Amino acid sequence: MGKHSLNGTWELVPSISEDWRFRMLHIEEVQQVGAFARTRWSPAQVPGSIHEDLLRAGQIEDPSFGLNSLNCEWVSERQWVYRTRFTLQERKAPKVWLCFEGIDDSSDVFVDGVQIGSTVGAHTPHRFDLSHLEPGNHLLVVVLKEPPKEHGQLGRTSETQTLKGRFGYWWDFGTRLIHAGIWKDVFLEETAETPIWDAWATSKLDGEKATVTIQWDAGVAARVRVTTPSGQVLKTEGTGSATIEVLHPELWWPHEFGDQKLYTVLVEDDHQTLEFRHGIRSVTLEHNEASRNRGALPYTLVVNGQAIEMRGFNVVSADHLLARQGIADTERTLMELARHTGANMLRFNGVCPIASKATLEACDRLGLMVWQEMPLSSSGTDNVPPTSEVFLQNLDRDLPHLVSKLRNHPSVVLYDAGNELTDEHRNPAGLDHPTIHRIHQMLQDLDPTRPFLPTSPSGPSYDLSEQSAADQHDVHGPWHYRGCVDTYLPFYRSRALLHSEFGCQAAPRMETLKSFLPESHLWPMNDSNEMVVHHGSWWLMGHRIEEVFGPVTDLDTYVKLTQFVQHDVLRYAVLSNRVRPECSGALVWQLNEPWPNAHCTNVLDHNLKQKAAFYALKDAFQPEAAFLRYQSPVAPEGVLKADVLTTRQTPANHDIRLETFDLAGHPLQTFDLKAGDQVELSVASVIHVRLSLRTASRTSTGEYYFSSQTHQPFKSLLDLEATPVALHLQGEVLRVRNTGTVTAHFVTLEADAGCIEWFSEGVMTLLPGETRAVQVKLTTPSGDPVERPQITVKAFNLATPEEVHA
């Protein structure tokens, strides 16, 4: 039999009595009495999520739409019963096991009416010995208990009891939708008397040689075969471990520095084969001059001896329904979209489960580095790590299994104990906290090959604070759009050594909003609209938009304006960090969302559509970039002073040109500059500024807007003369041309629903007569081409709608 999957369609029913707690169950599939006295069972997918099973069965409505999630909260208050039949073949090995890779969160398991054991912990695999069973047909029943009671965002971290991802208990970027289900693989497996359940490899680089040590979790004899990326096969054997020396190893690198070479490792005995990938590379955290001088922790990531400037995103779960059908395709696409921006680091936040297998395999392949937090997070009332015996027992049980899912992925380069953990005074917690110390020691024992930080931010202050700018180490925030002064000033003054989380909110695309809000609740986008409040109450921003742009009376304009400010703020925030040599990294909060929000800080909508800020970051993450640094985009005295700066990767032989225009596109000023120059711009009403960087490898442009008005400073962007924009598609090149006589401002490209957009450029400002050539690729989430999708252009001042079919 070997290994036989039990994934597929099972049956599901809510438990209507407590009778299942007895050790014996009837095995008839239709019963007149007892715990399973039901005439109708619903189909259930395994792996899967109970909410999705109920949605398919018509027993709940789509929790993403309107207020429906409020009517789905009962699901996690029930016990649920799964059942299926399986056939046990005549076995060819001493043992046969029933294996569950993950049940969220705990259950009792019965075979033929007899309880064979229980499971506890969403992350922990469980194996049950079925060697006593006779070959033939058997009934398997799993009784899922209610999920554990945990705090949502406005709770106490100190009272956390498990490592279950808390975002589903309600968080600012999601609703209360507590996950439950058999969410990972179920299978039968034959083994020797002592099975091997886990195997892993570590490497040590020494010049032109790497020593690869392969270990497994049982002290038994096994054969090892390592296949190099170039196809060479290296063989050895051992008891519990084995070592292979690799001459001239082919290394795994973050993208932009080299290839992502992966070795295939097989560990096998006469009955089992475990296969995984291994990347040979070294990784450390080291000091730069500033961190050493300030007595800070080291924050510069060094891979294979190369210092890497971290730039990228914070990432959350792709969906509240963690095992939704097709979720692996979604996760892979998310990683590919992150790579499309030029990001090299993704921080997987501790409020969610650890990165999935599909996600990690994609990061390995794409050269995306992973900073993985353990599933522990801040709360609204306190952020103090728990110390209760219950939590520590759960930690001791679950953490080894979490690490086993991470340590064979070369993309995983950094660990920490959890998100935003602090002492009782809100100062970032350190290794002196007993729980963080315990996590660190466990990680050192389980996987000593990755560096560790106590938490993020790691201090000494929690927030990006103007008052403590001179001594900032690793900080978080701000996250809200706060107008034309307070939004930019913290970034302008920052001296952070690592800025591991910051953001700015926006509304999603119009078409996205219409997919989860009924027509009657699309407007207004403020706290008078119960559905808008339900989908993102923390991120309402209408009052700020009207402070800057004046009254807004329609949804289309509102969406454009929110995306315009997010685009501007995130570009400013990233580049203000990147131009400072003391800063080791800048990570945007956040890449994605698990549930559709009417306002949120993500740059990819829940349906994977890009907000405009996605393309701002695509420019800001390029190794070579230029930047205008200023305290505020508003200059009341009519003169704006700005520093012209470049990233540390930008070569010395570069040209920088700065041009200013009125909003119609008439030239005002031109400057030829070099990095370090300060420029004074004449600002009358509102001007448009273009900053162009020319290097040997590329030419990039950044568009800026400045105003001299203090009251509703950018109101004139709503009163622009309209201009036509033409689209012409030839092959995979889309030419976008402003055919009018005035500038087309904030031009954006969008494709049909269901398309994943891979535009080389998705946001632009076009001067009169200007044309941009955009590389176009459109796919489904699984990577298949889309038949004749429609591409639409939008702008602040588009004369007529323009569309083209690809």
TORZA-333211 format. One record per residue (C-alpha): residue number from 0; residue in one letter; x negated, y negated, z. Coordinates in steps of 0.02 Angstrom, whole numbers. Each point is the difference from the previous one (the first is absolute). Example, Ala and Ser with C-alpha at 12.3 -4.5 7.8 and 13.67 -1.06 7.14 Angstrom:
0  A  -615  225  390
1  S  -69  -172  -33
# end
This chain:
0  M  0  0  0
1  G  -142  -122  39
2  K  81  -169  22
3  H  185  -19  -42
4  S  90  -168  2
5  L  168  -19  86
6  N  22  -177  -67
7  G  158  -37  -98
8  T  185  -7  36
9  W  53  52  174
10  E  165  -33  88
11  L  36  -132  131
12  V  136  -33  128
13  P  13  -107  157
14  S  3  103  160
15  I  173  -14  79
16  S  -37  88  162
17  E  -140  42  121
18  D  18  188  -31
19  W  -159  4  -104
20  R  -100  -19  160
21  F  34  184  38
22  R  -142  112  -57
23  M  109  104  -114
24  L  96  -60  -152
25  H  119  90  -116
26  I  -79  34  -168
27  E  158  1  -107
28  E  2  -145  -122
29  V  185  -33  29
30  Q  52  9  182
31  Q  166  -21  86
32  V  -74  -49  168
33  G  -161  -63  74
34  A  -124  -136  -39
35  F  16  16  -188
36  A  189  17  -14
37  R  6  -107  -156
38  T  77  41  -166
39  R  -99  -127  -99
40  W  -188  -29  0
41  S  -83  -137  -99
42  P  -149  32  -114
43  A  -163  -61  76
44  Q  -169  -24  -83
45  V  -156  62  89
46  P  -114  -93  12
47  G  124  -141  21
48  S  89  -126  109
49  I  170  28  77
50  H  64  -172  -50
51  E  -34  39  -182
52  D  87  169  14
53  L  154  -87  71
54  L  -8  -134  -135
55  R  -2  132  -136
56  A  146  88  85
57  G  101  -161  6
58  Q  5  1  191
59  I  -86  -169  16
60  E  -16  -148  -117
61  D  -166  -67  -62
62  P  -84  -73  155
63  S  -94  -124  -109
64  F  158  -89  -56
65  G  83  -139  97
66  L  32  44  182
67  N  9  187  -32
68  S  -151  42  107
69  L  101  -51  153
70  N  124  138  -42
71  C  -140  129  -14
72  E  -73  -18  174
73  W  106  145  64
74  V  -106  122  -101
75  S  -146  -9  120
76  E  116  24  149
77  R  46  176  -56
78  Q  -82  169  1
79  W  -10  78  -173
80  V  -6  181  -55
81  Y  -94  60  -154
82  R  13  176  -68
83  T  -68  102  -143
84  R  -34  181  -43
85  F  -169  69  -46
86  T  -66  167  -59
87  L  -147  77  89
88  Q  -102  110  -116
89  E  -104  150  50
90  R  -153  -88  66
91  K  -180  33  -50
92  A  -82  -85  148
93  P  0  27  187
94  K  105  -153  36
95  V  142  -98  -79
96  W  48  -173  65
97  L  145  -119  -19
98  C  -83  -171  -21
99  F  75  -173  23
100  E  -115  -142  -50
101  G  112  -130  81
102  I  171  -12  83
103  D  55  -174  53
104  D  6  3  147
105  S  37  160  99
106  S  102  157  -24
107  D  41  177  51
108  V  -33  135  -131
109  F  101  161  -19
110  V  -24  151  -113
111  D  146  121  -12
112  G  82  -80  150
113  V  -151  14  115
114  Q  -95  -154  55
115  I  -182  24  -50
116  G  -61  -166  68
117  S  13  -189  2
118  T  -88  -145  -86
119  V  -47  -167  77
120  G  -77  -151  -88
121  A  31  -64  -175
122  H  -184  14  -47
123  T  -39  170  72
124  P  7  158  -108
125  H  71  156  80
126  R  -31  183  -43
127  F  109  146  57
128  D  -58  180  -10
129  L  127  105  -98
130  S  -108  155  -11
131  H  127  97  103
132  L  136  -23  -132
133  E  45  135  -123
134  P  -6  -41  -186
135  G  165  -61  -68
136  N  123  -144  6
137  H  1  -112  154
138  L  95  -152  62
139  L  -102  -151  56
140  V  85  -135  104
141  V  -82  -160  61
142  V  96  -103  128
143  L  -66  -176  -6
144  K  15  -98  162
145  E  35  -185  13
146  P  -153  -109  -35
147  P  -91  -67  153
148  K  55  -165  75
149  E  -128  -132  -43
150  H  -6  -190  0
151  G  28  -104  -156
152  Q  -100  -156  -31
153  L  73  -95  147
154  G  -52  128  128
155  R  -146  55  107
156  T  -151  88  -72
157  S  -44  54  177
158  E  157  110  2
159  T  -37  88  -164
160  Q  3  189  23
161  T  -41  75  -170
162  L  -99  -30  -160
163  K  158  -6  -105
164  G  -4  -153  -114
165  R  101  -134  87
166  F  45  -105  -152
167  G  159  103  -21
168  Y  64  -57  169
169  W  18  -175  -79
170  W  -140  -113  -52
171  D  -11  -170  -83
172  F  -26  82  -172
173  G  130  137  19
174  T  163  53  78
175  R  41  125  138
176  L  -3  165  -93
177  I  -85  129  109
178  H  -71  136  -109
179  A  43  183  29
180  G  -22  157  -102
181  I  -112  143  -53
182  W  -111  -122  -90
183  K  -150  106  -49
184  D  -30  169  -80
185  V  69  164  66
186  F  -80  164  -56
187  L  -43  179  44
188  E  -185  43  4
189  E  -95  163  21
190  T  -163  -7  96
191  A  -132  105  84
192  E  21  39  183
193  T  -78  -170  39
194  P  62  -129  -125
195  I  -91  -154  -66
196  W  119  -148  2
197  D  -118  -146  -28
198  A  -167  -32  -83
199  W  -98  -160  -25
200  A  -166  -64  -64
201  T  -121  -135  55
202  S  -154  -67  -90
203  K  -164  -76  51
204  L  -97  -97  -130
205  D  -190  3  6
206  G  -79  -81  -152
207  E  32  110  -153
208  K  75  139  104
209  A  166  26  89
210  T  34  130  133
211  V  181  55  -9
212  T  67  91  153
213  I  163  96  -20
214  Q  94  50  157
215  W  160  94  35
216  D  110  16  152
217  A  -28  184  37
218  G  -165  83  47
219  V  17  130  -136
220  A  -102  47  -153
221  A  46  -87  -163
222  R  -72  -30  -172
223  V  -30  -178  -61
224  R  -8  -62  -178
225  V  -38  -182  -44
226  T  23  -60  -178
227  T  -88  -163  -42
228  P  82  -135  -107
229  S  -111  55  -145
230  G  57  182  17
231  Q  -144  81  93
232  V  55  135  122
233  L  -88  16  169
234  K  39  149  111
235  T  -33  47  180
236  E  87  83  147
237  G  9  -18  187
238  T  94  30  161
239  G  96  -157  50
240  S  -113  -111  -105
241  A  -122  -3  -144
242  T  -124  -123  -73
243  I  -45  -39  -180
244  E  -136  -117  -61
245  V  39  -102  -155
246  L  -144  -76  -96
247  H  32  -164  -92
248  P  178  -10  67
249  E  134  -85  -102
250  L  75  -131  117
251  W  175  -65  32
252  W  6  -189  -15
253  P  133  -133  23
254  H  53  -59  -171
255  E  -106  -139  -75
256  F  -157  76  78
257  G  2  171  -82
258  D  98  156  -42
259  Q  110  104  113
260  K  -89  167  -7
261  L  90  142  90
262  Y  -64  173  45
263  T  119  149  10
264  V  -22  106  157
265  L  74  176  22
266  V  -3  93  165
267  E  67  177  -13
268  D  9  169  82
269  D  83  157  -68
270  H  176  -71  23
271  Q  -6  -190  2
272  T  -71  -137  -109
273  L  -11  -180  59
274  E  -45  -128  -134
275  F  -33  -186  20
276  R  -101  -144  -74
277  H  -152  -80  77
278  G  -88  -161  -43
279  I  -182  -23  46
280  R  -29  -175  68
281  S  -57  -91  156
282  V  98  -136  88
283  T  -42  -115  146
284  L  55  -165  76
285  E  -146  -120  16
286  H  -32  -177  59
287  N  -19  -149  -112
288  E  -94  -150  66
289  A  157  -85  68
290  S  68  152  92
291  R  -169  31  79
292  N  -18  -181  54
293  R  174  -5  77
294  G  -20  162  96
295  A  143  76  -98
296  L  32  178  -56
297  P  -75  42  -170
298  Y  127  -24  -140
299  T  -98  18  -162
300  L  41  166  -83
301  V  -152  84  -79
302  V  29  146  -119
303  N  -151  96  -67
304  G  -110  -142  59
305  Q  102  -131  -93
306  A  89  -137  98
307  I  181  -11  -59
308  E  108  -155  18
309  M  170  68  53
310  R  146  -74  -97
311  G  171  75  -13
312  F  162  36  89
313  N  86  65  154
314  V  112  145  -50
315  V  158  72  78
316  S  101  156  -41
317  A  74  2  -174
318  D  173  41  65
319  H  96  20  162
320  L  43  173  -64
321  L  -176  66  12
322  A  32  157  -102
323  R  120  -75  -128
324  Q  -3  97  -164
325  G  -128  -77  -117
326  I  -90  -90  142
327  A  -170  69  -54
328  D  18  -86  -170
329  T  46  -162  88
330  E  -150  13  116
331  R  -120  34  -143
332  T  70  -146  -98
333  L  -19  -115  151
334  M  -184  44  10
335  E  -23  -27  -187
336  L  84  -169  11
337  A  -113  -48  146
338  R  -150  51  -105
339  H  71  -103  -146
340  T  -24  -157  106
341  G  -184  37  29
342  A  27  40  184
343  N  -129  116  76
344  M  66  26  179
345  L  170  52  67
346  R  39  -6  185
347  F  136  126  44
348  N  91  -79  146
349  G  27  94  163
350  V  185  -37  5
351  C  23  133  -135
352  P  -56  181  -21
353  I  -175  26  -69
354  A  -27  -10  -188
355  S  75  148  -92
356  K  -95  133  -95
357  A  57  -73  -167
358  T  -58  -173  54
359  L  -170  60  60
360  E  -32  103  -155
361  A  42  -153  -106
362  C  -120  -108  102
363  D  -137  131  -20
364  R  26  -4  -188
365  L  17  -189  -17
366  G  -145  -51  111
367  L  113  -88  127
368  M  -69  -1  177
369  V  121  44  141
370  W  0  -75  174
371  Q  112  117  98
372  E  77  -51  166
373  M  65  132  116
374  P  192  -7  15
375  L  8  -123  144
376  S  58  -179  -12
377  S  41  -165  81
378  S  172  -49  63
379  G  92  -160  38
380  T  -6  14  189
381  D  -172  75  30
382  N  -138  71  -109
383  V  -87  99  137
384  P  -51  179  -48
385  P  98  133  95
386  T  -83  100  137
387  S  140  116  56
388  E  -32  186  14
389  V  137  33  -129
390  F  -85  -110  -129
391  L  -172  69  36
392  Q  62  179  -18
393  N  80  -44  -167
394  L  -160  -89  -53
395  D  -106  152  43
396  R  116  113  -99
397  D  26  -108  -155
398  L  -159  -98  -30
399  P  -107  149  -54
400  H  127  43  -133
401  L  5  -180  -61
402  V  -189  -2  -17
403  S  2  166  -92
404  K  107  -83  -134
405  L  -123  -145  -18
406  R  -177  61  16
407  N  -16  88  -169
408  H  39  -162  -94
409  P  -153  -106  -44
410  S  113  -151  -22
411  V  30  -3  189
412  V  -141  -111  63
413  L  62  -76  163
414  Y  108  46  150
415  D  77  -99  142
416  A  111  45  147
417  G  153  -98  -56
418  N  75  -162  -58
419  E  -12  -158  106
420  L  -33  85  166
421  T  -35  -123  141
422  D  -18  -17  187
423  E  138  -75  106
424  H  -62  -175  -44
425  R  13  31  -187
426  N  -187  10  -25
427  P  -52  137  -122
428  A  -33  162  93
429  G  -171  81  -5
430  L  -88  163  36
431  D  16  -34  186
432  H  186  40  -11
433  P  17  185  50
434  T  116  49  -142
435  I  -105  -84  -134
436  H  -154  79  77
437  R  85  170  -6
438  I  49  -22  -183
439  H  -178  -53  -42
440  Q  -74  151  87
441  M  121  118  -88
442  L  -42  -76  -169
443  Q  -186  15  38
444  D  25  185  38
445  L  113  34  -149
446  D  -79  -112  -132
447  P  -159  -93  48
448  T  -35  -53  -179
449  R  109  -156  -3
450  P  -22  -164  94
451  F  130  -52  128
452  L  76  -163  60
453  P  103  -7  161
454  T  148  -83  -84
455  S  41  -133  -128
456  P  -19  -143  35
457  S  -148  39  110
458  G  -22  -173  69
459  P  -52  -89  100
460  S  159  -98  -44
461  Y  154  80  -75
462  D  64  -134  -120
463  L  -87  -109  -127
464  S  -12  -152  112
465  E  -64  -171  -47
466  Q  -53  -27  181
467  S  -116  152  3
468  A  -65  -13  -178
469  A  -184  0  49
470  D  12  169  88
471  Q  124  98  -105
472  H  -47  179  -35
473  D  140  112  -67
474  V  168  -90  -2
475  H  179  17  -64
476  G  123  -128  -68
477  P  78  -113  -47
478  W  140  84  -97
479  H  136  -132  -25
480  Y  14  -139  -127
481  R  -4  -158  105
482  G  1  -139  -129
483  C  -139  -100  -82
484  V  -110  -34  152
485  D  13  136  133
486  T  -8  141  -129
487  Y  -170  -46  -70
488  L  -92  -77  147
489  P  -35  161  100
490  F  -83  79  -152
491  Y  -95  -161  -35
492  R  -75  -2  175
493  S  -24  187  23
494  R  -169  71  49
495  A  62  179  15
496  L  -126  139  -28
497  L  140  114  -59
498  H  177  -53  -43
499  S  86  168  4
500  E  181  -58  -12
501  F  86  -157  -64
502  G  144  -36  -116
503  C  140  -106  -69
504  Q  178  49  -38
505  A  108  -16  -156
506  A  164  64  -70
507  P  -8  146  -122
508  R  47  -13  -182
509  M  178  -44  -46
510  E  30  172  -74
511  T  -66  82  158
512  L  115  -104  110
513  K  149  51  -106
514  S  -42  183  26
515  F  30  -5  189
516  L  112  -152  33
517  P  179  -10  -64
518  E  41  -148  -113
519  S  97  -81  142
520  H  -155  -8  111
521  L  -137  -55  -119
522  W  16  -180  58
523  P  -36  -94  108
524  M  -169  71  50
525  N  8  -57  181
526  D  60  55  171
527  S  183  -30  -44
528  N  -9  153  -114
529  E  11  157  107
530  M  -74  113  -134
531  V  -149  -114  -33
532  V  -31  -3  188
533  H  13  190  7
534  H  -129  15  -140
535  G  -142  -98  78
536  S  55  -117  139
537  W  -179  -38  54
538  W  -46  -72  -169
539  L  140  -123  -40
540  M  -80  -152  -82
541  G  137  -105  -81
542  H  -28  -147  117
543  R  -185  -4  -43
544  I  36  9  -186
545  E  118  -149  10
546  E  -127  -99  103
547  V  -122  15  -145
548  F  111  4  -155
549  G  163  -81  54
550  P  174  78  -4
551  V  15  164  -94
552  T  173  51  -60
553  D  -26  160  -99
554  L  -81  168  28
555  D  -110  5  -155
556  T  -86  -162  47
557  Y  -17  53  181
558  V  -85  165  -47
559  K  -123  -89  -115
560  L  -46  -126  134
561  T  -30  130  136
562  Q  -109  101  -117
563  F  -92  -159  -54
564  V  -50  -42  178
565  Q  -48  179  43
566  H  -106  4  -159
567  D  -89  -160  50
568  V  -23  40  185
569  L  -68  177  -20
570  R  -125  -53  -133
571  Y  -57  -142  114
572  A  -12  114  152
573  V  -100  137  -87
574  L  -122  -118  -85
575  S  -24  -109  154
576  N  -66  158  84
577  R  -98  66  -148
578  V  -103  -159  -27
579  R  -68  10  179
580  P  -154  116  8
581  E  34  30  186
582  C  167  86  -41
583  S  -12  187  -33
584  G  175  24  -66
585  A  175  -66  -32
586  L  154  114  -1
587  V  172  -64  -49
588  W  155  47  98
589  Q  75  91  -94
590  L  -1  101  -161
591  N  170  84  9
592  E  161  24  99
593  P  95  160  50
594  W  172  -75  -25
595  P  62  -147  -105
596  N  -13  -168  88
597  A  79  -165  -52
598  H  -157  -85  67
599  C  -163  85  47
600  T  -188  -16  -9
601  N  -25  142  -125
602  V  -63  -35  -177
603  L  84  154  -74
604  D  188  18  14
605  H  69  164  66
606  N  32  51  -181
607  L  -184  -35  -40
608  K  34  -161  -94
609  Q  -134  -133  22
610  K  30  -166  82
611  A  -99  -142  -77
612  A  -127  9  143
613  F  -56  170  -64
614  Y  -81  -90  -147
615  A  -72  -137  109
616  L  -91  137  95
617  K  -52  85  -162
618  D  -98  -160  -35
619  A  -57  -29  180
620  F  -67  178  20
621  Q  -115  -8  -151
622  P  -184  8  51
623  E  -34  -166  -86
624  A  119  -141  46
625  A  3  -188  27
626  F  105  -91  129
627  L  58  -174  48
628  R  1  -21  189
629  Y  106  -140  73
630  Q  94  -31  162
631  S  170  -25  -81
632  P  69  -14  -177
633  V  78  -166  51
634  A  -108  -159  -7
635  P  105  -145  67
636  E  -133  -129  -44
637  G  -9  57  -182
638  V  -174  77  10
639  L  -29  184  36
640  K  -173  61  52
641  A  -40  180  -41
642  D  -154  111  11
643  V  -45  103  -152
644  L  -58  172  59
645  T  -34  172  -74
646  T  -3  176  68
647  R  -168  75  48
648  Q  3  117  -151
649  T  15  -144  -123
650  P  -167  -17  -92
651  A  -97  -163  3
652  N  13  -26  -188
653  H  182  -48  -7
654  D  101  -147  -63
655  I  144  -76  97
656  R  118  -125  -79
657  L  140  -90  90
658  E  137  -86  -101
659  T  150  -96  64
660  F  164  -32  -92
661  D  166  -81  31
662  L  148  119  2
663  A  33  -28  -185
664  G  -177  58  -42
665  H  -87  -165  -35
666  P  -186  5  53
667  L  -50  -110  146
668  Q  -175  47  62
669  T  -137  125  -48
670  F  -148  55  107
671  D  -144  118  -40
672  L  -56  71  166
673  K  -106  125  93
674  A  30  96  161
675  G  -15  -110  153
676  D  59  -160  -84
677  Q  136  -105  78
678  V  124  -82  -117
679  E  122  -143  27
680  L  162  16  -98
681  S  118  -143  -37
682  V  173  59  46
683  A  148  -98  -62
684  S  165  82  42
685  V  -32  182  -51
686  I  -148  58  -106
687  H  -48  167  -74
688  V  -183  53  19
689  R  -90  138  -95
690  L  -163  70  68
691  S  -95  106  -127
692  L  -148  114  38
693  R  -105  64  -144
694  T  -127  138  31
695  A  -85  124  -115
696  S  133  130  38
697  R  163  -98  2
698  T  92  -165  0
699  S  130  -29  134
700  T  118  -143  35
701  G  88  -53  157
702  E  150  -116  -2
703  Y  30  -122  144
704  Y  132  -131  38
705  F  -27  -154  108
706  S  117  -138  54
707  S  -13  -173  79
708  Q  178  8  67
709  T  31  43  183
710  H  189  24  -16
711  Q  48  150  -105
712  P  -172  -13  -83
713  F  30  122  -142
714  K  181  -43  -42
715  S  -51  -53  -175
716  L  -37  182  -45
717  L  189  24  -2
718  D  28  -145  -121
719  L  -119  46  -141
720  E  37  -23  -184
721  A  40  170  -75
722  T  -115  83  -126
723  P  15  158  -108
724  V  -117  148  26
725  A  -17  129  -139
726  L  -48  184  20
727  H  -82  104  -135
728  L  -46  182  33
729  Q  -122  92  -112
730  G  -53  170  62
731  E  -50  -23  182
732  V  -35  -187  -14
733  L  136  -125  44
734  R  -31  -177  -57
735  V  86  -128  111
736  R  6  -172  -82
737  N  66  -167  59
738  T  75  -67  -161
739  G  61  -162  78
740  T  -77  -170  33
741  V  -7  8  191
742  T  -84  121  120
743  A  91  162  44
744  H  -22  20  187
745  F  -7  163  98
746  V  34  115  -147
747  T  31  179  57
748  L  24  164  -94
749  E  122  137  50
750  A  52  166  -75
751  D  156  108  14
752  A  53  84  161
753  G  -87  168  18
754  C  -158  -60  -88
755  I  -166  -10  90
756  E  -87  -154  -71
757  W  -187  1  -34
758  F  -21  -175  -71
759  S  -177  -69  -6
760  E  78  -167  46
761  G  176  -25  65
762  V  3  -182  56
763  M  -67  -150  -95
764  T  22  -185  -34
765  L  -6  -44  -185
766  L  -47  -170  -66
767  P  92  -61  -157
768  G  -45  114  -145
769  E  -103  119  110
770  T  3  189  -28
771  R  -52  141  116
772  A  -33  178  -57
773  V  63  124  131
774  Q  -41  186  -1
775  V  162  96  27
776  K  29  176  64
777  L  169  59  65
778  T  30  170  83
779  T  117  94  115
780  P  -58  32  180
781  S  -61  171  -57
782  G  -107  -80  -135
783  D  105  42  -153
784  P  24  -132  -136
785  V  165  -97  -1
786  E  103  -2  -159
787  R  25  -176  -71
788  P  2  -98  162
789  Q  46  -183  -3
790  I  -124  -133  56
791  T  71  -165  60
792  V  -88  -165  32
793  K  52  -123  136
794  A  -65  -171  52
795  F  44  -153  103
796  N  47  -92  -160
797  L  41  130  -132
798  A  111  -73  -138
799  T  83  163  -53
800  P  -15  182  55
801  E  -131  95  -98
802  E  -11  189  -10
803  V  -95  129  -101
804  H  13  190  -11
805  A  -159  100  23
# end
